[in-house]
Amino acid sequence: MRRESYRQFLNAPDTMKILLLYILFALLAMALNLASQELTLQIYGGAYSIYPAILAGTAAGLVSKYLLDKQFIFNARTSSLGHDLNRFLAYSLTGVITTLIFWGFELSFEFLFATREARYAGAVIGLSIGYLLKYQLDKRFVFLTGTV
């Protein structure tokens, strides 16, 4: 980011900063998800390989997005490892619905078009829809204190 762009970002209203950071983090989590899937497929390309790949991608995206959202989007602090684990579990539970959306799109595109590119396009569509919903769920049910 150029220096004046960075200053403009710092002076932007908080909601704009949060929106931009949330989009950036969603894109980063998507990239980690898809890279993890691709790596898993490189390691194991046998029967039903799509399923461990999707699980690996989901895990990578979930953990990275939780850490980024907790710190930079919701400015949430935890008092102990147990408190952090409880919050992560709540975050994961709100992700069940959004994960089903993501998996539904990715697997549908896989079965309809049977190409890697189509499968990943489905994943990006599903993840995008899921992240729009996930923010609202997390704001209401996970990050109740120190939220935006």
WOFENCOR-V799486 format. One record per residue. N is the residue number from 1. OMEGA is omega in whole degrees, 0 to 359 (999 if undefined). D_CENTER is the distance of its C-alpha to the mean C-alpha in whole Angstrom. Layout:
N	OMEGA	D_CENTER
N	OMEGA	D_CENTER
This chain:
1	177	23
2	186	27
3	181	29
4	176	29
5	179	26
6	177	25
7	177	27
8	179	26
9	180	23
10	181	24
11	179	27
12	176	24
13	183	24
14	181	21
15	178	19
16	178	19
17	182	18
18	179	15
19	181	14
20	178	15
21	180	12
22	177	10
23	179	10
24	181	10
25	177	7
26	178	5
27	178	8
28	179	8
29	176	5
30	180	6
31	177	9
32	178	9
33	183	8
34	177	11
35	177	13
36	177	13
37	182	14
38	178	17
39	179	18
40	179	18
41	176	20
42	180	22
43	181	23
44	181	24
45	183	25
46	181	27
47	177	27
48	183	24
49	180	22
50	185	19
51	174	18
52	178	18
53	179	16
54	178	13
55	179	13
56	178	13
57	179	10
58	180	8
59	180	10
60	179	9
61	182	5
62	184	6
63	182	8
64	181	7
65	177	5
66	182	8
67	180	10
68	180	10
69	182	9
70	185	12
71	193	14
72	181	14
73	185	13
74	179	15
75	185	17
76	177	17
77	175	20
78	184	20
79	181	24
80	176	24
81	178	22
82	178	23
83	179	21
84	179	18
85	177	18
86	179	19
87	178	16
88	178	13
89	176	15
90	178	15
91	179	11
92	179	11
93	177	13
94	179	12
95	181	9
96	181	12
97	183	13
98	177	9
99	177	9
100	176	13
101	180	12
102	181	10
103	180	13
104	178	16
105	183	15
106	181	15
107	177	18
108	179	20
109	177	19
110	184	20
111	180	23
112	188	24
113	174	24
114	173	24
115	178	23
116	181	20
117	179	20
118	179	20
119	180	17
120	175	15
121	176	15
122	179	15
123	181	11
124	178	11
125	180	12
126	178	11
127	180	7
128	177	9
129	181	11
130	181	8
131	175	6
132	178	10
133	185	11
134	180	9
135	181	10
136	178	13
137	181	13
138	180	12
139	183	15
140	190	17
141	186	17
142	185	15
143	186	16
144	177	19
145	182	21
146	182	20
147	178	18
148	999	18
